[in-house]
């Protein structure tokens, strides 16, 4: 499993990752994305997931928080950034460190 990276998402935007050597898994909706994540979770260290699919799968994705791998990272979808990925990162940093080091909000 050393260094295996994948992306799950819809649209042509994930093809950019393929050019960089990332394995792509097209998913037209969150149901298909959940199926793919269950299937590939043991084989990949890092899985990118487009924000449009990550948001509705928020509760499902919590199961991966307790394990070192895979690390699931939300990335903007073809329609642009919704801010969800940054929100998840901010919350994880606050949980780990006890302070907001990204935005310095108290």
C-alpha positions in Angstrom: 0.0 0.0 0.0 3.0 2.3 -0.1 2.2 5.6 -1.8 -1.0 4.6 -3.5 -3.3 7.5 -4.2 -6.8 7.7 -5.7 -9.5 10.2 -6.4 -13.2 9.6 -6.3 -15.4 12.2 -8.0 -17.7 13.0 -10.8 -17.1 15.0 -14.0 -14.0 15.5 -16.1 -12.2 17.3 -13.3 -10.8 14.1 -11.9 -9.0 13.4 -15.2 -6.5 16.0 -14.3 -5.4 13.8 -11.4 -5.0 10.9 -13.8 -2.4 12.8 -15.7 -0.5 13.1 -12.4 -0.5 9.4 -11.8 -3.5 9.2 -9.4 -5.9 6.4 -9.9 -9.3 7.7 -10.8 -12.7 6.3 -9.8 -15.7 8.1 -11.4 -18.8 8.3 -9.2 -22.0 10.0 -10.4 -23.5 10.3 -6.9 -22.8 9.8 -3.2 -24.2 6.2 -3.3 -21.7 5.1 -5.9 -18.9 7.1 -4.1 -19.7 5.2 -0.8 -19.5 1.9 -2.7 -16.1 2.8 -4.2 -14.7 4.0 -0.9 -15.6 0.8 0.8 -14.0 -1.2 -1.9 -10.7 0.8 -2.2 -10.1 1.9 1.4 -7.7 -0.9 2.2 -5.6 -0.4 -0.9 -4.9 3.3 -0.9 -3.1 5.6 1.6 -4.6 8.8 0.3 -8.0 9.2 -1.3 -9.1 12.5 -2.7 -12.9 13.0 -2.7 -14.6 15.9 -4.5 -16.4 18.2 -2.2 -19.8 17.7 -3.9 -19.6 14.0 -2.8 -17.8 14.5 0.5 -20.4 16.8 2.1 -23.3 14.3 1.8 -21.0 11.5 3.0 -19.8 13.4 6.1 -21.2 10.8 8.6 -19.9 7.9 6.5 -16.4 9.4 6.3 -16.1 9.7 10.1 -15.3 5.9 10.3 -12.0 6.7 8.6 -11.0 9.2 11.3 -10.1 6.4 13.7 -7.6 4.8 11.3 -4.2 6.0 10.1 -5.1 5.1 6.5 -6.6 6.0 4.2 -6.5 9.7 4.6 -9.5 11.1 2.8 -9.0 14.7 1.5 -11.8 16.8 0.1 -10.9 18.7 -3.1 -13.0 21.2 -5.1 -15.2 19.7 -7.7 -15.5 20.9 -11.3 -18.0 23.6 -10.2 -15.5 25.3 -8.0 -14.7 25.3 -4.3 -17.6 25.3 -1.8 -15.3 25.7 1.2 -16.2 22.3 2.6 -12.7 20.9 2.4 -11.2 23.9 4.3 -14.0 23.6 6.9 -13.1 19.9 7.5 -9.4 20.7 7.6 -10.0 23.5 10.1 -12.1 21.3 12.4 -9.4 18.5 12.3 -6.7 20.9 13.2 -8.7 22.3 16.1 -9.4 18.8 17.3 -5.8 17.7 17.1 -4.2 20.9 18.6 -7.0 22.5 20.6 -6.6 25.8 18.8 -7.4 27.4 15.5 -4.0 27.9 13.8 -5.4 28.3 10.3 -7.7 31.3 10.7 -6.8 32.5 14.2 -10.5 32.9 15.3 -11.3 32.4 18.9 
